[in-house]
């Protein structure tokens, strides 16, 4: 598709464009796959940007709040998507051209990029260079990327686990949850996870080594279900869902329990969030509940890699991905997160190399 | 009222008896002042108990949950009152007789005692001996007792304040709140409190040195009120009330804010607690919300005294008490906490010496 002109190669650049701010449940049609764009595969003269070919894109729950119309205040921790522009998010990419001294042609990177075939990245500070390529490259959207770092920070820094403690994880087969459970087992904890299908529950028990797992959709009384799995209570709750499950967990926490507030996916598509009624437990049980955002902990990423790579090589940490093929499948893949359609980390392949 | 018999003086012992478990709003008639009891003013032979004359009794919000029928699980952090027996709680008392080597006749103590004229205390581990008597003795139910230690621990240990931070305190003129505000001012913070009457708001501003204060009952929109007082947000919230105020605070917290969960008095009399809807702020703003119970921090009481006594002597810390006279007034004094009738720390005088 190369076209001559000015000596710089220009190619078509398929993109997933964000159409308009979303309220309620997002739909595939809130995005649009466009093939009308073009891009020059060279960094503009004098710029310190890099030009990359996108390989793998990451679908993550935090992207839902980015679809909202920006409002001053409560949720402005990250910019909303810009209507008419490509979605952006975490991805793995290959450098085709670089105006930046830290990057050169052929480098592999992970970090924020566009939902398109090629991206000109002008803000390179947040990018990580990939040095270990003896693992699937797609892992840098999950196990070795933002979700993996989230699981590591959330579990070790926020939950302060001790051997023998009882750990509960919601959305436990997801990109983050499956790792938290495996980390907790490595730490000698008793680990129970919840997920939304039999297939996922089987994964938790048979692939990720959780002690127990249950399908929350089959539990009419979540508090009673938790009481069954934690007769003596929960020491650590790694919360990915918020809402009713959080409420049920509060009733089942132990004294001095810790709750890592990683996300609340059950709430992201509601016009009004659900009420949580059992916060008095926070007082009586001296619970610490703490929110965290992984971006503030990326200085610990090298420490995380040092911890996790040997475990991967020894087969002690495994990772399940749900791979969608091609940019055309990206809108459905992203929407699928919010119905729980994905099994494991949702990745979109744009190109394999 | 002494009566002979067995060589041991026996006297009448007026008591405030707890009648029956309470649901909903407690009433004076849930307690009964009895004059039919008697007590021997001697410790039984061979016992290591102490026999005390009660001087000042403390009315505290945590006593409301103790009126509930005990249920396994969520709120069993402290025993319920026993129907037919005297209410028990914090108080200041004088030792009349002692079978314990650590206590002798004439000692002044504070700690858990009965709502009665005289108490035989068999569990003496939790009692504190009073060494500083150049302050009003009633202060050992408040400023120098459990509420003072609560304010100290909650603010310094849980909130980890920094100079210049913006602090909000609810129930701010109460036994704990008035001290948190003064501690926060001593730490160089900007301090705003809420209370339920003009008189209390005036106290906050004119006596306790809060920068600002407001009457929450006159604010139809609590979130908007907080926005007015904290245009750049709240760094520290010392929560004494829970419920709607907590929900409004969550919307107004700053990134990395801290919430000390000291109590939720707005919820104690409700059959079902209110919902809190804005917990997503905990994630996005990386808020740490932590419950604490002062009993676990009493090893720091000497450190607290060392900190607070010089401030009292220099007039840098002041304390307002609401003193009810006589055991007969105790039921109304306790109930008054839940309507906010008290102005400052609610104390009941049984005897002045």
Interface residues (C-beta under 8 A of the other chain):
Chain A: X65 X73 X74 X75 X77 X242 X246 X251 X255 X261 X262 X263 X264 X267 X272 X273 X274 X275 X276 X277 X278 X279 X280 X281 X282 X283 X284 X285 X286 X287 X288 X289 X290 X291 X292 X293 X296
Chain B: X65 X73 X74 X75 X77 X242 X246 X251 X255 X261 X262 X263 X264 X267 X272 X273 X274 X275 X276 X277 X278 X279 X280 X281 X282 X283 X284 X285 X286 X287 X288 X289 X290 X291 X292 X293 X296
